Amino acid sequence: MEAEGWYKVGSDTFYPYTMTELLVKAVDFGRFDTVIFTGNKRIIDDLRGMYETSKFKFMMFSHDTFILELASSAIAMMVPGLETPLEAFSYNVPVIFLPPSNSSQYIQLDEFRKYHVAYASIHFSDYLKRSYFAGRNLRKIMQEFLVQLHHFETTEWILDDVSRRINEYLSNRKLLDRQLEQQKRFIV
């Protein structure tokens, strides 16, 4: 949720708070008994105090326990990354990709889309001018990314559309089946 020395939640970005509020208040999770949020301890502790209910759980897991939870999930909603999406793919859990929270995730989502394993995804480039980060100076691209992230976090019509799209993805079984089929192809 944050990368020491690169960006800090609460000063450089409010992404986990913004996305959690959007998910809790604007997304219909009615068909799910439990929705689990996980991430780093500081942020999860904050979010637990703000949003935890009998449906919304904010938890820290060991990697082994996380894998068991992921493998038994009906759907995994996550930011792009390297390990967690591939683990979900391996366990045949359809993934809905949330917008990236850092510049490397931006690049990873570009790649997942390129390889057709991100049908259910939301990217900054869906709303803002496309950025080309691959192969560039990491400090410079992180600063450019944080400008886009701030715009994303503070633009009401974008956040409204993100929640609308997530609701559509959650209710579109055909899309999730297509997503899952592409994930299987990708992981093999």
Contacts in CASP RR format, 6 or more apart in sequence:
PFRMAT RR
TARGET T0000
AUTHOR 0000-0000-0000
METHOD contacts of the structure
MODEL  1
MEAEGWYKVGSDTFYPYTMTELLVKAVDFGRFDTVIFTGNKRIIDDLRGM
YETSKFKFMMFSHDTFILELASSAIAMMVPGLETPLEAFSYNVPVIFLPP
SNSSQYIQLDEFRKYHVAYASIHFSDYLKRSYFAGRNLRKIMQEFLVQLH
HFETTEWILDDVSRRINEYLSNRKLLDRQLEQQKRFIV
1 9 0 8 1.000
1 15 0 8 1.000
1 16 0 8 1.000
1 39 0 8 1.000
1 40 0 8 1.000
1 43 0 8 1.000
1 101 0 8 1.000
2 8 0 8 1.000
2 9 0 8 1.000
2 13 0 8 1.000
2 40 0 8 1.000
2 43 0 8 1.000
3 102 0 8 1.000
6 102 0 8 1.000
6 142 0 8 1.000
7 13 0 8 1.000
7 102 0 8 1.000
7 142 0 8 1.000
7 146 0 8 1.000
9 15 0 8 1.000
9 16 0 8 1.000
9 17 0 8 1.000
9 42 0 8 1.000
9 43 0 8 1.000
10 17 0 8 1.000
12 146 0 8 1.000
13 101 0 8 1.000
13 146 0 8 1.000
13 149 0 8 1.000
13 150 0 8 1.000
13 153 0 8 1.000
14 153 0 8 1.000
15 101 0 8 1.000
15 149 0 8 1.000
15 153 0 8 1.000
16 39 0 8 1.000
16 43 0 8 1.000
16 47 0 8 1.000
16 101 0 8 1.000
17 46 0 8 1.000
17 47 0 8 1.000
17 50 0 8 1.000
18 153 0 8 1.000
18 159 0 8 1.000
19 98 0 8 1.000
19 99 0 8 1.000
20 37 0 8 1.000
20 47 0 8 1.000
20 50 0 8 1.000
20 51 0 8 1.000
21 51 0 8 1.000
22 159 0 8 1.000
22 162 0 8 1.000
22 163 0 8 1.000
23 29 0 8 1.000
23 35 0 8 1.000
23 37 0 8 1.000
23 77 0 8 1.000
23 163 0 8 1.000
23 166 0 8 1.000
24 51 0 8 1.000
24 56 0 8 1.000
26 159 0 8 1.000
26 160 0 8 1.000
26 163 0 8 1.000
26 167 0 8 1.000
27 163 0 8 1.000
27 166 0 8 1.000
27 167 0 8 1.000
27 170 0 8 1.000
28 167 0 8 1.000
28 170 0 8 1.000
28 171 0 8 1.000
29 35 0 8 1.000
29 55 0 8 1.000
29 170 0 8 1.000
30 55 0 8 1.000
31 170 0 8 1.000
32 55 0 8 1.000
32 74 0 8 1.000
33 55 0 8 1.000
34 55 0 8 1.000
34 57 0 8 1.000
35 55 0 8 1.000
35 56 0 8 1.000
35 57 0 8 1.000
36 57 0 8 1.000
36 58 0 8 1.000
36 59 0 8 1.000
36 69 0 8 1.000
36 73 0 8 1.000
37 44 0 8 1.000
37 47 0 8 1.000
37 56 0 8 1.000
37 57 0 8 1.000
37 58 0 8 1.000
37 59 0 8 1.000
38 44 0 8 1.000
38 58 0 8 1.000
38 59 0 8 1.000
38 60 0 8 1.000
38 61 0 8 1.000
38 66 0 8 1.000
38 69 0 8 1.000
39 60 0 8 1.000
41 60 0 8 1.000
44 58 0 8 1.000
44 59 0 8 1.000
44 60 0 8 1.000
45 58 0 8 1.000
47 58 0 8 1.000
48 58 0 8 1.000
49 58 0 8 1.000
51 58 0 8 1.000
52 58 0 8 1.000
61 69 0 8 1.000
67 87 0 8 1.000
67 91 0 8 1.000
70 76 0 8 1.000
70 84 0 8 1.000
70 87 0 8 1.000
70 88 0 8 1.000
70 91 0 8 1.000
70 93 0 8 1.000
71 91 0 8 1.000
71 93 0 8 1.000
73 88 0 8 1.000
73 93 0 8 1.000
74 93 0 8 1.000
75 93 0 8 1.000
75 94 0 8 1.000
75 95 0 8 1.000
75 96 0 8 1.000
75 170 0 8 1.000
75 176 0 8 1.000
76 84 0 8 1.000
76 88 0 8 1.000
76 93 0 8 1.000
76 94 0 8 1.000
76 95 0 8 1.000
76 96 0 8 1.000
77 95 0 8 1.000
77 96 0 8 1.000
77 98 0 8 1.000
77 166 0 8 1.000
78 84 0 8 1.000
78 85 0 8 1.000
78 88 0 8 1.000
78 95 0 8 1.000
78 96 0 8 1.000
78 97 0 8 1.000
78 98 0 8 1.000
79 97 0 8 1.000
79 98 0 8 1.000
79 99 0 8 1.000
79 100 0 8 1.000
79 101 0 8 1.000
79 105 0 8 1.000
80 97 0 8 1.000
80 100 0 8 1.000
80 105 0 8 1.000
80 106 0 8 1.000
80 108 0 8 1.000
80 109 0 8 1.000
80 112 0 8 1.000
80 118 0 8 1.000
80 121 0 8 1.000
81 104 0 8 1.000
81 105 0 8 1.000
81 108 0 8 1.000
82 108 0 8 1.000
85 95 0 8 1.000
85 97 0 8 1.000
85 108 0 8 1.000
85 112 0 8 1.000
85 117 0 8 1.000
86 187 0 8 1.000
88 94 0 8 1.000
88 95 0 8 1.000
88 183 0 8 1.000
89 95 0 8 1.000
89 117 0 8 1.000
89 183 0 8 1.000
89 184 0 8 1.000
89 186 0 8 1.000
89 187 0 8 1.000
90 187 0 8 1.000
92 180 0 8 1.000
92 183 0 8 1.000
92 184 0 8 1.000
93 180 0 8 1.000
94 120 0 8 1.000
94 176 0 8 1.000
94 177 0 8 1.000
94 179 0 8 1.000
94 180 0 8 1.000
94 183 0 8 1.000
95 118 0 8 1.000
95 120 0 8 1.000
95 179 0 8 1.000
95 183 0 8 1.000
96 120 0 8 1.000
96 121 0 8 1.000
96 166 0 8 1.000
96 169 0 8 1.000
96 170 0 8 1.000
96 176 0 8 1.000
96 179 0 8 1.000
97 109 0 8 1.000
97 112 0 8 1.000
97 118 0 8 1.000
97 120 0 8 1.000
97 121 0 8 1.000
97 122 0 8 1.000
97 123 0 8 1.000
98 122 0 8 1.000
98 166 0 8 1.000
99 122 0 8 1.000
99 123 0 8 1.000
99 124 0 8 1.000
99 152 0 8 1.000
99 162 0 8 1.000
100 106 0 8 1.000
100 108 0 8 1.000
100 109 0 8 1.000
100 123 0 8 1.000
100 124 0 8 1.000
100 145 0 8 1.000
101 149 0 8 1.000
102 142 0 8 1.000
102 145 0 8 1.000
103 133 0 8 1.000
103 138 0 8 1.000
103 141 0 8 1.000
103 142 0 8 1.000
103 144 0 8 1.000
103 145 0 8 1.000
106 123 0 8 1.000
106 124 0 8 1.000
106 131 0 8 1.000
106 133 0 8 1.000
106 145 0 8 1.000
107 133 0 8 1.000
107 134 0 8 1.000
109 118 0 8 1.000
109 121 0 8 1.000
109 123 0 8 1.000
110 123 0 8 1.000
110 125 0 8 1.000
110 134 0 8 1.000
112 118 0 8 1.000
112 121 0 8 1.000
113 121 0 8 1.000
113 123 0 8 1.000
115 186 0 8 1.000
116 182 0 8 1.000
116 186 0 8 1.000
117 179 0 8 1.000
117 182 0 8 1.000
117 183 0 8 1.000
117 185 0 8 1.000
117 186 0 8 1.000
118 179 0 8 1.000
119 175 0 8 1.000
119 178 0 8 1.000
119 179 0 8 1.000
119 182 0 8 1.000
120 169 0 8 1.000
120 175 0 8 1.000
120 176 0 8 1.000
120 179 0 8 1.000
122 162 0 8 1.000
122 165 0 8 1.000
122 166 0 8 1.000
124 131 0 8 1.000
124 148 0 8 1.000
124 149 0 8 1.000
124 152 0 8 1.000
125 131 0 8 1.000
127 152 0 8 1.000
127 155 0 8 1.000
127 158 0 8 1.000
127 161 0 8 1.000
128 148 0 8 1.000
128 151 0 8 1.000
128 152 0 8 1.000
131 141 0 8 1.000
131 144 0 8 1.000
131 145 0 8 1.000
131 148 0 8 1.000
133 141 0 8 1.000
133 144 0 8 1.000
133 145 0 8 1.000
151 158 0 8 1.000
152 158 0 8 1.000
152 159 0 8 1.000
153 159 0 8 1.000
169 175 0 8 1.000
169 176 0 8 1.000
END
